[in-house]
């Protein structure tokens, strides 16, 4: 017969006794680590949401997803500089709220352009898609390094207008023999507007001179500085804002996929593309919309990333591996699995990488203590988390939740 103290119930009771009888410092560190894990997981989640849609629902391995995050971060920087103009200085503290939809549109339009020019021709060829999107990621990085930021903003504005004008023009103009001329004219007007916007931006904001490999910093508005004190703990306001943004993004995506007409069309095409096409669902439009939404969510992730540190051409590269780990661990195409996996990875990264586990559990066995000390850096903690995910996938290859979508049908 197993003694009570060695049974699972005894171990659980001893854990609760340790928690409530330990010094306040250990308990505070535990809750602080939980908050930091949720904050790190929120950044991963908002960054992986778009990838979960594109990779999970469409079966496309998009290695340029990190660069879409980078574009969202640079968009936040440009919006911040615009709000520093004398005319907008009184409402400068609201620039983050304006940057979120603009970053969504910017990254979404670039993602739509990527889908219509490259991805559409490579559906069903994962290796070719992987190589093509990797090349696109390198092109986008070099584009940011080489093109002055004001001109880059003009190019993005031209793309946004070029894709948007046909949606607001009367349908009669877009049909018949004159449709080509109308579309060409709309793109000409969009290009002219982009050139004028870039020129005015460069002349009005002297700080926007050139986006090089040197990082730029996004300054948080006054209402996002400092922290909130609660139970002898300090919660940084920027991380709280990122958590709120993540919650709103998850709720919005869940509502869209389950309640909206186009969300139901996306799920129908995901389950059976041929039957959806026979029923009159425009599958090509669904592909464009899905890729645009997934890319736009990457832009929102860029806003969150810009609030945590410097922004540079390689900022998205540091997140792309973590995004894929979240999607694969949670189950490809499953939003609930993506949420759980994000917070689990964030919590493990903070507990191990910041060395908090050694402080929270000072009496851990010597072999385990030496192992935790070896991985007690951010980079090594990521290595350990990656290794744990690889081991987990050996026993559950489909992740926490079975994958759904075109990849299963293939």
Secondary structure as GFF3:
##gff-version 3
##sequence-region A 1 410
A	DSSP	three_ten_helix	4	6	.	.	.	ID=ss1
A	DSSP	alpha_helix	8	21	.	.	.	ID=ss2
A	DSSP	alpha_helix	24	51	.	.	.	ID=ss3
A	DSSP	pi_helix	52	57	.	.	.	ID=ss4
A	DSSP	alpha_helix	58	58	.	.	.	ID=ss5
A	DSSP	alpha_helix	65	82	.	.	.	ID=ss6
A	DSSP	three_ten_helix	89	94	.	.	.	ID=ss7
A	DSSP	alpha_helix	95	117	.	.	.	ID=ss8
A	DSSP	three_ten_helix	119	122	.	.	.	ID=ss9
A	DSSP	alpha_helix	126	146	.	.	.	ID=ss10
A	DSSP	alpha_helix	149	168	.	.	.	ID=ss11
A	DSSP	alpha_helix	179	204	.	.	.	ID=ss12
A	DSSP	three_ten_helix	222	224	.	.	.	ID=ss13
A	DSSP	beta_strand	227	230	.	.	.	ID=ss14
A	DSSP	beta_strand	233	236	.	.	.	ID=ss15
A	DSSP	alpha_helix	237	259	.	.	.	ID=ss16
A	DSSP	alpha_helix	261	271	.	.	.	ID=ss17
A	DSSP	alpha_helix	273	278	.	.	.	ID=ss18
A	DSSP	alpha_helix	283	306	.	.	.	ID=ss19
A	DSSP	alpha_helix	317	330	.	.	.	ID=ss20
A	DSSP	alpha_helix	335	353	.	.	.	ID=ss21
A	DSSP	alpha_helix	356	360	.	.	.	ID=ss22
A	DSSP	alpha_helix	366	374	.	.	.	ID=ss23
A	DSSP	alpha_helix	378	395	.	.	.	ID=ss24
A	DSSP	alpha_helix	406	409	.	.	.	ID=ss25
###
